[in-house]
Amino acid sequence: MSVSPLVVVHRDAQVLAASVAARLVTRLVDAQAAHGTAHVVLTGGTVGTAVLAALAQSPARDAVSWPHVHVWWGDERYLPAGDPDRNETQARQVLLDSLPLPSDNVHPMAASDDPAGSDVDAAAERYADELARVARAEGTGRDAVPAFDVLLLGVGPDAHIASLFPEMAGVYETDRTVVGVHGSPKPPPQRVSLTLPAINRAQEVWLVAAGEEKATAIGLALSGAGPVQAPAGAVSGQRATVWLLDRPAATRVPPALIRVSSP
């Protein structure tokens, strides 16, 4: 099912981060009211981390029943545990370690020094197994991923999302939910990433981006470019696909697509 994207433009990156944090609280509370638990998929990068930092500072965060939230990642740099460049490390530092999250509800991708892993492809297989295990336990295993309530994605200046880069093998994947990435054009070269089939199983997908350097990629993705050229353009949530941008990042978005713009 294709969902027409909603484009929301905010004044600047700081307002964007605060707004996404507030929106995330509301979405998690609504999910918990509907079915008791909530599944969120985090993203890294400057904006993704800023959103988590804004959430950490928000009094509204206490409206969420954190013991009933499952935390996942859309991608990860295949680096040793605790490396400052890992998305998990950054998320724990700015938010997760301050929340009453059960350890079993936090699902990081394997680190490169994990004694149970051997390489990046094995790490991808293990994460796919973990997704399937939780999905089966919750009775949502038809597509081998849990019922993600909201999945956050950053957008690169080349229109990549997660660690799915234009013209690389990951964008062609149609069966697996997680892949190992080799030779990433952005360091480090090895990564683990959800695939488009897994991403597009989320109820809502939010693409969050700030900065003029992202504008061309966003315009390309919203113009109907295919996944090989612009992976961001192939994202579609089951219920909603929301682009959350600041003004510089939105300069190439056709005005007719912008539904909301803050003053």
Buried (B, 14 or more C-beta within 10 A) or exposed (E): EEBEBBBBBBEEBEBBBBBBBBBBBEBBBEBBEEEEBBBBBBBBBBBBBBBBBBBBEBEEBEEBBBEBBBBBBBBBBBBEEEBEEBBBBBBBBBBBEEBEBEEEBBBBBBBBEBEEBEBBBBBBBBBBEBBBBBBEEBEBBEBBBBBBBBBBBBBBBBBBBBBBBBEBEBBEBEEBBBBBBBEBEBEBEBBBBBBBBBBBBBBBBBBBBBBBEBBBBBBBBBEEBEBEBBBBBBBBBBEBBBBBBBBBBBBBBEEEBBEEBEE
